[in-house]
Amino acid sequence: MHRVAVLAVDRAAVLDLAIPGQVFGTARSLDKPPGAQYGARLYEVLVCGERSGLTVRGPGGLDLFQLTAPNDLDDARSADTIVVPGGGTSENPSPAVVELLRDAHARGVRIASICGGALVLAAAGLLDGRVATTHWTSADSLAARFPQVLVDPNVLFVDDGDVLTSAGAATGLDLCLHMVRNDYGSAVAAEVARHIVMPPQRDGGQAQFIVHPEPSPDCGSLEPTMRWIRDRLGEPITLADMAGYAVVSPRTLNRKFREQTGTTPLQWLLRQRVRRAQELLETTSLGIEEIARQCGFGTSINLRQHFVRQVHVSPNGYRRAFQQRR
């Protein structure tokens, strides 16, 4: 199994510490043994602490409880992925944590941070010359202390290959789902998202840089309209159809989509169709023409054009790559 080590530093934020275990611990193989409810686990999650009796904190610096991690920092050296949560010691990480991260990075281990954990990565020199993000309240501090880091406070997360950073605590969900998607495909990630009751499309498809501006107070949620669209991906859907269901004008719908998703309704629809095509390529043996029909592209030519534009590989190439990965 892919081994994930979560560093339990002193005064770690409770959500930052719990989210990786929740997401990676939920990920299961889609191939279920006869009579089994779930497939095999895909990740082994290790919580690795600096010492016993660590304090775990909640909002506003409230001390919630003491934690004795079941593993120590040395156990993290065998991990394939290391996740660094934010917390009270983020601005001044211990030398042991910094040394661990530098050594792991040199060995090619994937390293990710949640919220203020980006400050720990920066202190270890892992963000030099990279685009990174963190919670908006810490963005200025990160940029001032580490001017060599290109701080973008307007994204949910940044994937720079072997080093990933995320914004506030909840965006750790987006980041961890993104890593599951990269490791095992969209279908597994979608199953994890359904299990933890989270919309898998919050990350905007395959994009690594996702901007979600704050919606205006009167904009209303688009979730019912999005759900209606997802249930009809194989049907012809126009902007007028979407606006009619939402009971707004096409112009208002365009504005709402830009406010809440950072893109237009039709571009969002294309992303959902490509995402559905990815799941069918991963989980079925359907022909490309049939997948194109079920996803609303009509023909394999249209599917290929949009698929290559978003995923940067052909549908057949994607299917071969996923099968080899499995």
C-alpha positions in Angstrom: 0.0 0.0 0.0 1.0 3.6 -0.5 2.2 4.8 2.9 1.2 8.3 4.1 2.8 9.8 7.2 1.0 12.7 9.0 3.3 14.7 11.2 1.8 15.3 14.6 3.6 18.5 15.7 2.9 20.2 19.0 -0.2 22.4 19.0 -1.3 21.0 15.6 -4.7 22.2 14.4 -7.2 19.4 14.9 -8.8 19.5 11.4 -5.4 19.6 9.7 -4.3 16.6 11.6 -7.5 14.6 11.1 -8.3 15.2 7.4 -5.5 13.1 5.8 -6.5 10.1 7.9 -10.1 10.6 6.9 -9.5 10.9 3.2 -6.7 8.4 2.7 -8.2 6.0 5.2 -11.4 6.0 3.2 -9.8 5.2 -0.1 -10.6 1.6 -1.2 -10.0 -0.4 -4.3 -13.0 -0.5 -6.6 -12.4 -4.3 -7.1 -14.3 -5.9 -4.2 -13.8 -9.6 -3.2 -17.0 -11.7 -3.5 -19.3 -10.9 -0.7 -17.3 -8.0 0.6 -18.8 -4.5 1.1 -15.6 -2.7 0.4 -12.4 -3.3 -1.6 -8.9 -3.4 -0.2 -7.4 -0.4 1.5 -5.2 1.6 -0.8 -3.2 3.6 1.8 -1.5 2.9 5.1 -1.8 6.1 7.3 0.8 6.7 10.0 0.5 9.5 12.5 4.0 10.3 13.5 4.7 12.5 16.6 7.7 14.5 17.7 7.1 13.3 21.3 4.4 12.0 23.6 1.8 14.3 25.2 1.4 16.7 22.2 -1.2 19.3 22.5 -3.9 19.4 19.7 -5.6 22.8 19.2 -9.0 24.0 17.9 -10.1 27.3 16.6 -8.7 30.4 18.4 -5.8 28.5 19.9 -8.1 26.5 22.2 -6.3 23.5 23.6 -8.6 20.5 23.0 -6.7 17.4 24.2 -3.3 15.7 24.6 -2.1 13.3 21.9 0.4 10.5 22.0 1.1 9.5 18.4 1.4 5.8 17.7 4.5 6.4 15.7 7.6 8.6 16.0 9.3 10.8 13.4 11.7 8.1 12.3 8.7 6.0 11.1 7.9 8.8 8.6 11.1 8.1 6.8 9.5 5.0 5.2 6.6 7.0 3.8 5.7 7.6 0.2 3.8 10.8 1.1 4.3 13.1 4.1 1.6 15.5 5.1 2.4 18.5 7.3 -0.5 20.1 9.2 -0.6 23.7 10.4 -0.4 24.6 14.0 1.1 26.7 16.7 4.7 25.6 15.9 4.4 26.2 12.1 6.4 29.5 12.2 9.2 27.9 14.2 9.4 24.2 13.4 11.7 21.9 15.3 15.1 21.1 13.7 14.1 17.4 13.7 11.0 18.1 11.5 13.0 20.3 9.2 15.7 17.7 8.8 13.1 15.0 8.2 11.5 17.0 5.4 14.7 17.9 3.7 15.9 14.3 3.7 12.5 13.0 2.5 12.4 15.6 -0.3 15.9 14.6 -1.4 14.8 11.0 -1.7 11.8 12.0 -3.9 9.1 11.6 -1.3 5.9 13.6 -2.1 5.4 16.3 0.6 2.1 18.2 1.2 1.0 20.8 3.6 -2.4 21.9 5.0 -3.0 25.5 5.9 -0.1 26.9 8.0 2.0 23.8 7.3 3.3 25.7 4.3 5.4 27.7 6.7 7.1 24.5 7.8 7.8 23.6 4.2 9.2 27.0 3.5 11.5 26.9 6.6 12.9 23.6 5.2 13.6 25.3 1.9 11.2 23.2 -0.1 9.2 26.1 -1.5 12.1 28.2 -2.8 11.2 29.3 -6.4 7.8 27.6 -6.3 4.2 28.8 -6.3 2.6 28.0 -3.0 -0.5 28.8 -0.9 -1.6 28.9 2.7 -4.4 30.3 4.7 -5.2 33.8 3.7 -4.4 35.1 7.2 -0.8 33.7 6.9 -0.2 34.6 3.3 1.5 37.9 4.0 3.6 36.4 6.7 4.8 33.6 4.4 5.6 36.1 1.7 7.5 38.4 4.0 9.5 35.7 5.8 10.3 33.8 2.7 10.5 36.2 -0.3 11.8 33.4 -2.6 8.4 31.7 -2.3 5.7 32.8 -4.9 2.7 33.1 -2.6 -0.8 32.8 -4.2 -3.5 33.4 -1.6 -6.4 33.0 -4.0 -6.3 29.3 -4.7 -7.6 26.2 -2.9 -4.3 24.3 -3.4 -1.2 24.2 -5.5 0.3 21.0 -7.0 3.9 21.5 -7.9 4.6 17.9 -8.5 6.6 16.6 -5.5 5.5 19.5 -3.2 1.9 20.5 -2.7 0.3 23.2 -0.5 -3.2 24.0 0.4 -5.1 26.9 1.9 -7.4 26.8 5.0 -8.2 23.6 6.9 -11.1 22.4 4.7 -9.0 22.7 1.6 -7.0 19.9 3.0 -9.9 17.8 1.8 -9.5 19.1 -1.7 -5.8 18.5 -1.7 -6.0 15.0 -0.3 -8.7 14.0 -2.8 -6.5 15.5 -5.5 -3.7 13.2 -4.5 -6.0 10.2 -4.4 -7.1 11.1 -7.9 -3.5 11.3 -9.1 -2.6 8.0 -7.4 -5.6 5.8 -8.3 -7.9 7.8 -10.7 -11.1 9.8 -10.7 -13.4 6.9 -9.9 -11.7 6.1 -6.6 -11.5 9.8 -5.7 -15.2 10.2 -6.5 -16.1 7.2 -4.3 -14.1 8.7 -1.4 -15.8 12.1 -1.9 -19.2 10.4 -1.8 -18.4 8.5 1.3 -17.3 11.6 3.3 -20.2 13.6 1.7 -18.2 16.1 -0.2 -18.7 17.3 -3.8 -15.7 16.0 -5.8 -15.8 18.9 -8.3 -14.8 21.5 -5.7 -11.3 21.2 -7.2 -12.4 22.3 -10.6 -11.4 19.1 -12.5 -7.7 18.6 -13.3 -6.7 22.2 -12.9 -3.9 22.7 -10.4 -4.7 26.4 -9.7 -8.4 27.0 -8.8 -9.7 30.4 -7.9 -13.0 30.6 -6.1 -13.9 34.3 -5.5 -16.3 35.0 -2.6 -19.8 34.9 -3.9 -22.0 38.0 -3.4 -24.5 37.7 -0.6 -27.5 37.4 -2.9 -26.1 34.9 -5.3 -27.7 31.8 -3.9 -26.2 28.3 -4.1 -25.8 26.6 -7.5 -25.7 23.1 -6.1 -29.3 22.1 -7.1 -28.6 23.3 -10.7 -25.2 21.6 -10.8 -26.9 18.3 -9.6 -29.5 18.7 -12.2 -26.8 19.1 -14.9 -24.8 16.1 -13.7 -27.8 13.9 -13.9 -28.2 14.8 -17.6 -24.7 14.8 -18.9 -25.6 12.5 -21.8 -28.4 14.9 -23.0 -28.1 18.1 -25.1 -28.0 20.9 -22.5 -27.9 24.6 -23.5 -27.3 27.7 -21.5 -31.0 28.4 -21.8 -31.9 25.0 -20.4 -29.7 25.6 -17.3 -31.0 29.1 -16.8 -34.6 27.8 -17.1 -34.0 25.2 -14.4 -32.4 27.8 -12.1 -35.2 30.2 -12.9 -32.8 33.0 -13.7 -31.7 34.8 -16.9 -28.7 33.4 -18.8 -26.8 36.5 -17.9 -27.5 36.0 -14.2 -26.6 32.3 -14.4 -23.3 33.3 -16.0 -22.5 35.7 -13.2 -23.4 33.2 -10.5 -21.2 30.5 -12.1 -18.2 32.9 -12.3 -18.7 33.9 -8.7 -19.0 30.4 -7.3 -16.8 28.3 -9.7 -14.6 30.8 -11.5 -15.8 29.7 -14.9 -18.9 29.8 -17.2 -21.8 27.3 -17.1 -20.8 25.8 -20.4 -17.1 25.4 -19.5 -18.2 23.8 -16.2 -20.5 21.4 -18.1 -17.5 20.4 -20.4 -15.4 19.7 -17.3 -18.1 17.5 -15.8 -18.5 15.6 -19.1 -14.7 15.0 -19.3 -14.7 13.9 -15.7 -17.5 11.4 -16.4 -15.6 10.1 -19.4 -12.5 9.6 -17.2 -14.6 7.4 -14.8 -16.0 5.4 -17.7 -12.6 4.9 -19.2 -11.3 3.7 -15.8 -14.1 1.5 -14.7 -15.7 0.0 -17.9 -14.7 -1.5 -21.2 -17.1 0.6 -23.2 -16.0 1.7 -26.6 -15.0 5.4 -27.2 -18.1 6.1 -29.3 -20.4 4.8 -26.6 -18.6 6.8 -23.9 -18.8 9.9 -26.1 -22.6 9.3 -26.4 -23.1 8.8 -22.6 -21.1 11.9 -21.8 -23.0 14.2 -24.2 -20.2 14.6 -26.7 -22.0 12.9 -29.5 -19.0 11.6 -31.4 -15.6 10.2 -30.5 -14.0 13.1 -32.4 -15.7 15.7 -30.1 -14.8 13.6 -27.0 -11.2 13.4 -28.1 -10.9 17.2 -28.8 -12.2 18.2 -25.4 -10.5 15.4 -23.5 -7.1 16.2 -24.9 -7.6 19.9 -24.2 -8.3 19.2 -20.5 -6.3 16.1 -19.7 -3.5 16.4 -22.2 -3.8 12.8 -23.4 -6.2 11.0 -25.7 -9.0 8.9 -24.2 -7.3 5.7 -25.4 -4.0 6.9 -24.0 -5.7 7.7 -20.7 -7.3 4.2 -20.5 -3.9 2.5 -21.2 -2.1 4.6 -18.6 -4.7 4.0 -15.9 -4.7 0.2 -16.6 -0.9 0.2 -16.3 -1.1 2.2 -13.1 -3.5 -0.4 -11.6 
